[in-house]
């Protein structure tokens, strides 16, 4: 497990939540969509790390 990659994924998720919240407050649909996209990217990075961990665990 790469702690650095997990930290980047978490940061991307937090950044996305903040941008989506800003979009909700300002009523900007572009910020809302961009924030959701960043959250999906963060979730995908976490999923990738989970797969890598599972493969490594099975090989050990």
C-alpha positions as CSV (number, residue, x, y, z in Angstrom):
1,X,0.0,0.0,0.0
2,X,1.3,3.4,-1.0
3,X,0.5,5.8,1.8
4,X,1.5,8.6,-0.5
5,X,-1.0,7.5,-3.2
6,X,-3.7,7.1,-0.6
7,X,-3.0,10.6,0.8
8,X,-3.2,12.0,-2.7
9,X,-6.6,10.2,-3.2
10,X,-7.9,11.6,0.0
11,X,-6.7,15.1,-0.8
12,X,-8.5,14.9,-4.2
13,X,-11.7,13.8,-2.5
14,X,-11.6,16.6,0.0
15,X,-10.8,19.1,-2.7
16,X,-13.7,17.8,-4.7
17,X,-16.1,18.1,-1.7
18,X,-15.0,21.7,-1.0
19,X,-15.4,22.7,-4.7
20,X,-18.8,21.0,-4.9
21,X,-19.9,22.8,-1.7
22,X,-18.7,26.1,-3.1
23,X,-20.7,25.4,-6.2
24,X,-23.7,24.7,-4.1
25,X,-23.3,28.0,-2.2
26,X,-22.7,30.1,-5.3
27,X,-25.1,28.2,-7.5
28,X,-22.4,27.5,-10.0
29,X,-23.2,24.2,-11.8
30,X,-19.6,24.0,-13.3
31,X,-18.0,24.1,-9.8
32,X,-20.5,21.4,-8.6
33,X,-19.7,19.1,-11.5
34,X,-16.0,19.7,-11.2
35,X,-16.2,18.9,-7.5
36,X,-18.1,15.7,-8.1
37,X,-15.6,14.7,-10.8
38,X,-12.7,15.2,-8.4
39,X,-14.5,13.1,-5.8
40,X,-14.9,10.3,-8.4
41,X,-11.2,10.5,-9.2
42,X,-10.3,10.2,-5.5
43,X,-12.5,7.2,-5.2
44,X,-11.0,5.6,-8.3
45,X,-7.5,6.2,-6.9
46,X,-8.5,4.5,-3.6
47,X,-10.0,1.6,-5.5
48,X,-6.7,1.2,-7.5
49,X,-4.8,1.1,-4.3
50,X,-7.2,-1.5,-2.9
51,X,-6.6,-3.7,-5.9
52,X,-2.9,-3.4,-5.6
53,X,-3.1,-4.3,-1.9
54,X,-5.2,-7.4,-2.7
55,X,-2.8,-8.6,-5.4
56,X,0.2,-8.1,-3.2
57,X,-1.5,-9.9,-0.3
58,X,-2.3,-12.9,-2.5
59,X,1.2,-13.0,-3.8
60,X,2.8,-13.0,-0.4
